[in-house]
Amino acid sequence: MYHGTEIFIGASREPKFGHQVLCGLGGIFIEVLKDVQASLAPISVEEAHSMIKNLRGYKIIKGVRGQEPVNEDLFAEAVSRISALVTVAPEIAEMDLNPLLGSANAVVAVDARIRIEK
């Protein structure tokens, strides 16, 4: 059984701009805190790191009160890879990976939803 902090990566296609990719705290936190960063694809790993560090809940990702931190390098790489995916597959209208479980050693998708439009 996986454990970790619930995080989120999403993407949506905007008619005039292409895909925007989002990241933040996942699970119920995304609905309650609405703490999300967004950027237009393509997104480099460095830009993904910046998005993660700009989250209001960044201290949760760093690990608080004895909680294991999320591996930021793996989280940023996943954001960048989702950006690359929607860039080469423009038929993806929406994508939600929520939650991903982030720990010091892994970032694992637990649930995913993808909507395709032709």
C-alpha positions as CSV (number, residue, x, y, z in Angstrom):
1,M,0.0,0.0,0.0
2,Y,1.4,3.4,-1.0
3,H,1.5,6.3,1.4
4,G,2.4,10.0,1.1
5,T,1.1,13.5,0.7
6,E,-1.7,13.9,-1.8
7,I,-0.7,16.1,-4.7
8,F,-2.3,17.0,-8.0
9,I,-1.3,17.5,-11.7
10,G,-3.8,18.5,-14.3
11,A,-4.1,19.9,-17.8
12,S,-6.7,21.6,-19.9
13,R,-6.7,22.8,-23.4
14,E,-7.5,26.5,-23.8
15,P,-8.8,27.4,-27.3
16,K,-6.4,30.4,-28.0
17,F,-3.4,29.4,-26.0
18,G,-3.0,25.6,-26.1
19,H,-2.7,23.5,-22.9
20,Q,-2.3,24.9,-19.4
21,V,-0.8,22.5,-16.9
22,L,-1.6,22.8,-13.2
23,C,-0.1,21.4,-10.0
24,G,-0.8,21.7,-6.3
25,L,-1.9,19.8,-3.2
26,G,-4.3,17.1,-4.2
27,G,-7.2,15.1,-2.8
28,I,-9.7,17.3,-0.8
29,F,-7.1,20.0,-0.4
30,I,-7.5,21.1,-4.1
31,E,-11.2,21.7,-3.4
32,V,-10.9,23.3,0.0
33,L,-7.7,25.3,-0.4
34,K,-7.7,26.0,-4.1
35,D,-4.0,26.2,-3.9
36,V,-3.0,25.6,-7.6
37,Q,-0.2,27.0,-9.9
38,A,-0.7,27.0,-13.6
39,S,1.5,27.5,-16.6
40,L,1.3,27.1,-20.4
41,A,2.8,24.0,-21.9
42,P,5.6,23.2,-22.6
43,I,7.0,23.4,-19.1
44,S,10.6,22.7,-18.2
45,V,11.6,20.9,-15.0
46,E,13.0,24.2,-13.7
47,E,9.7,26.0,-14.4
48,A,7.8,23.1,-12.7
49,H,10.1,23.5,-9.6
50,S,9.2,27.2,-9.5
51,M,5.4,26.4,-9.8
52,I,5.8,24.0,-6.8
53,K,7.7,26.5,-4.7
54,N,5.1,29.2,-5.3
55,L,2.3,27.1,-3.8
56,R,0.9,28.5,-0.6
57,G,1.0,25.0,0.9
58,Y,4.6,24.5,-0.1
59,K,5.5,23.8,3.6
60,I,3.3,20.7,3.5
61,I,5.3,19.5,0.4
62,K,8.5,20.2,2.4
63,G,7.2,18.1,5.3
64,V,5.8,19.5,8.5
65,R,5.4,18.1,12.0
66,G,7.3,14.9,11.3
67,Q,5.5,14.3,8.0
68,E,7.7,12.9,5.2
69,P,8.4,15.4,2.5
70,V,7.5,15.0,-1.2
71,N,10.4,14.4,-3.5
72,E,10.2,17.7,-5.3
73,D,12.5,16.5,-8.2
74,L,10.1,13.7,-9.0
75,F,7.1,15.9,-8.7
76,A,8.6,18.6,-11.0
77,E,9.6,15.9,-13.5
78,A,6.1,14.5,-13.5
79,V,4.7,18.0,-14.2
80,S,7.1,18.5,-17.0
81,R,6.3,15.1,-18.5
82,I,2.5,15.8,-18.4
83,S,3.3,19.0,-20.2
84,A,5.3,17.1,-22.9
85,L,2.4,14.6,-23.2
86,V,-0.3,17.2,-23.9
87,T,2.0,19.0,-26.3
88,V,2.4,15.9,-28.5
89,A,-1.2,14.8,-28.0
90,P,-3.3,17.9,-28.6
91,E,-6.5,15.7,-28.6
92,I,-6.3,15.6,-24.8
93,A,-8.8,18.2,-23.8
94,E,-8.5,17.6,-20.0
95,M,-6.4,15.5,-17.7
96,D,-6.5,15.1,-13.9
97,L,-4.1,13.0,-11.9
98,N,-5.6,13.4,-8.5
99,P,-4.4,12.3,-6.2
100,L,-0.8,11.4,-6.7
101,L,0.9,10.2,-3.5
102,G,4.2,11.9,-3.0
103,S,6.9,10.6,-0.6
104,A,10.6,11.0,-0.2
105,N,11.2,8.1,-2.6
106,A,8.3,8.2,-5.1
107,V,5.5,10.1,-6.7
108,V,2.7,7.6,-7.7
109,A,-0.6,8.3,-9.5
110,V,-3.5,6.8,-7.6
111,D,-6.3,8.0,-9.9
112,A,-6.4,9.6,-13.3
113,R,-9.1,11.0,-15.7
114,I,-8.4,11.9,-19.3
115,R,-11.0,13.4,-21.7
116,I,-10.2,13.2,-25.4
117,E,-11.7,15.5,-28.1
118,K,-11.1,15.1,-31.8
